[in-house]
Amino acid sequence: MLQLRTQKLQPYLLLLPALSILIAFLLFPLIWNIYLSVHDVSLTTILGGWKYVGIKNFSNLLYDPDFHKSLQVSLVFVGGSVAIQFFVGMVLAVVLNQEIRGSNTLRALFIIPWTVSAVITGFSFKFIFNDSFGVLNYGLGQMGLNPVAWLSDPGTVVWTLVIANMWHGTPFTVIFLTAGLFSINPLVYEAARIDGATKIKSFFYITLPLLRPFILINLILITMWSVNFFDLILVMTNGGPLFSSTTSSLYMYRQAFEFGLLSKGAAAGFIMIGINLILAFSYIRLFRRQ
């Protein structure tokens, strides 16, 4: 009897370490974030009594024009980052999947940007796009062109950040979609070629349908990472100029850790969790309809 009970409990005992890590680093912070968001807590009152305020922090966010602005900036930043990362990553993955010399070496080189810290990437691109002594504006000057205010013009700064994020994040898409391409049996393409299908038709009618699970997961991951991305933005612009590059993630960080409004930052973080879930659910619904 004891041996039978042990056998029944063995799967749960094996899962216990992983469940403990999930509870400690995922479930507990989520519950704690919700608890903070319904109380009035700041750095000046953190050691005192925490007053319950219900949804007041959320209502304050809904009437905060800076939060509205951060949502608009996030929409442009996330939309541009995801679209460019996916398109460039797909093209590179398909090209490198062809039988060309040095493709394995190129794949290894493309991984390097993804392994570099986002902070280091931010400092590097801040030097490249600097308005006064940046490498890019220096090159434009050598060609007789006027310099561009990459980081000081509210109209261009977000797209400058999109370019930096694209360089940093595209290698993940390349790696992920390359793994998907490797999972496709080459005999499928051979049969299509015998039936007279061109490479373009094979791509749209064979490659894309068979890559759908990989595309779905990749889009969900790079979207969530872009929504939560803030360290590169913090280094390059610190949200400026005039809050024109303050995304929702950076807004949350500044409210909690710069202004000391812990409850307001927690409420913003909870809204970001909701945005991530809505986007992930939208991707899943979109791919199921196809």
Helices and strands as residue ranges (DSSP letters): H 2-22, I 23-27, H 28-37, E 39-40, E 51-52, H 56-62, H 65-96, H 103-115, H 118-128, H 135-142, H 157-182, H 186-194, H 199-202, I 203-207, H 208-210, H 212-228, H 231-236, H 248-253, I 254-258, H 262-289
